[in-house]
């Protein structure tokens, strides 16, 4: 599902490589955890997979980044987004609506989905992520854990083959972190390819198949 082959990337106006000679694969139904100190290249790795690099940030890309068999270099950013969903550390940064229900419907509405089908999907997602009690709430009324669930539920309103979680436990309490681990396990069982970038490792000890350690833009360790 995710395939990086000898990828080297450099941001515009930067004198050094953000990532250098990176090769990794994430298969369907596999969870790969990427960790490392701040500035090691984790965010750049995410941006390469979801297409923000180089389509939005520009820069120089060598090697190939393929998602679901398609080369990100030749794909439009809008097309990549149909296959890759990204949940950022602060989900508020990716919300487009003020209300929970409206936010969950947003992506499906943009894709021209029938309103009745959207209502059905919202009901299914609300049941799955335990959001029925907050569907009529505004986003700012939610806890960080609830915002995380709304962000994930919104992504999963449409079928995604690849999911990226960017520091997803950074603002979560222990109970919400356990809930997230269970959801990741469910998505894994459904065949979703999942890349998690996080400093915290413990919550994925029974879920992650592999761990990759980045340092100064290179993979320095990889294993179970």
N, C-alpha and C positions, 0 to 999 in steps of 0.2 A: 504493500500500500504506500509506504514512504520509502524512497530510495535516494540516498545521497551518495554520489560516486566521485571521490577525490575533489571535494568542493573547497574552493578557496574564495573568500569574499573580502572586499575592501570597500569601506564607505567613501563617498566623495570627500575630497579635501583631507583625507586621513593618510598618514604616512606609514601605517602598519596594517596588517591583515587582521580583520576581526575574527575570522575563522580561517584555518589553514589545513588543507589536505584532510578534510573530514569525509569519512565514509561510514554510513550506518543504514540499517534497514529496520523497519517496523512492519510486521506482517499483520494480516487481519486476525483479530482476536488476541493481540499481543499488547502488553503494557510495558513501555520502556521509560524508565526514570532517568532524567538527565540532571546532574547536580554539579556543583562547583562554586567557588567563591564569586563574589560580585565582580563583574567585568571580565569573566572568563569566556563569554561568547554565547551564553544561554539564550538571551533575548534575540540575538542575531540568528541563531539556529531556528527559532520559532518563526521569525520574519521570512526566512528563506522558504520554509515549508508552506506558510500560508500566503506567500507571494508578495508580501510587503517589500521584501528585498528581492530583486532590485526594482520592481514595478513602481513602488512609491518612493523609496529612499534613494533610488539610483545606485550608483557605485559599479564596481567591477566584479563579475561573477565568472569563475572558471570551474569546470567540472559540470556535472548534471544534477539537477534536483527534479525528481519525478514523483508525482503523487497519483496513485491509481493508474499507473502506466503512462501518464501524460507529462510532458516536459514543461515545467513551470516557466522556462524562458520564453516559450512560444505561445503560452496560454495567456488570455486576458485575466486580470485580477478578479473580475466579476465571475468568470467561469471557474477559477480556482476555488472561490468561496462557496460554490455549490457542492464541493467535495470535502472541504476542510472547514471545521468549526474551531474557533479559538475562544477560550474563556480566560480573560485576563485576570490578574491578581485583584484589581479593583473593578468589579463588573460594572459599576456605575459609569466607567469611562466608555462603555460600549452600548449603553442604553440609549434608545432613541425616543422613548415615550415616557410620560410622567406616571401613567398607571400600569399596574402589573398585567392586567388582562390585555391592554393595548400593546404593551411591550412584547408579550408572548405571541400576539397576532401579527406583529410588524413584518417579519420576514416572509411569512406566508402570503400576506397581502401584497407585498412587493412582487411576488412571483405569480400573482393573479389567481391564487387558489380560491375555489368557490367558498363563499362565506359560511355555508352550512358545514363544509368540510373543516374550515378553520375552527368553528365552534366545537366540533367533535375532537379535533386535535388538542385544543386548549383543555377540554374536560379530561382527556386521557393524560395529558402532561401534568395537570394539576393533581390528579389522583396519584400519579406515579411519584411525584416529588413532594407531596404533602402540602400543596399550595392552595387548597380550596378555601381556607379561612382568610387568605389575604388577596384573593383575586380582585376584589373591589378596592383594594388599598392603593395608595400612591407609593412610588418607589421609596421616597424619603422616609416613609413610616416603617420600613422594614429593618430588621437586624442585618448584620453583615452575612450571617449564615443564610438568611432568607433571600438576600440579594444574590448570593452565589447560586442558590437553587433556581431562582428566576432566570439568571443568566444561562444556566445549564439547560433548563427546561425550554427556554427560547431557542437555543441551538438545536435541540433534539426535536423541535416541532417538525422539521424536515429531515428526511433520511440523510445521514452523514456517514461516510465511510472512514473518515479520519477526524480525530478529535485531539486538540492540543489544550492542555491545562497549564497555565502560566502562574506559578506560585499560588496554587489554589487554596492552600491552607493558611496563608499569611494573616488573614483577618478572622479566622474561624476559631471557635471554642472547641474543646475536645469532643463534645457530643456531635457538633456539626461536622467535625473532621471525620468521625467514624461514619456518619451518614454518607459523606462524600465517598469514602472508601468503598462502601457497599454499592453505591451507584456506579463507580468505576468498574467494579467486579461484574455488575449486571451488563454493562455496555461491552465489556470484554467478552462475556459469554455470548453476546449477540453478534460477535464478529467485527466490532469496531476496532480499528487500529488506533492506539492511544499513546501519545507522547506527553509525559508529565515533566515539567521543569519545577524543581522545588529544592529548598535548603533542608526541609524536614524529610526524613527518610522513614521514620518508624511507621507511619500510617499506611504505607504501601508494602510492608514486609511480607504480607500474605497475598498480595495482588500483583506486584511488579514481576515481570519475567526476567528483566535484565536491568542493570544499572550502568550508566555511562558517566564518567567523571571528566569534565572539561577543565583545562588549565591553559590560560593565555592563548585561547583560540584553537587548542588541539585536544584530541582525545588522549588522555594519559592512562586511563584504566577502563576496563569493561568486563563485566561478569555478572553472576547471579546475585 
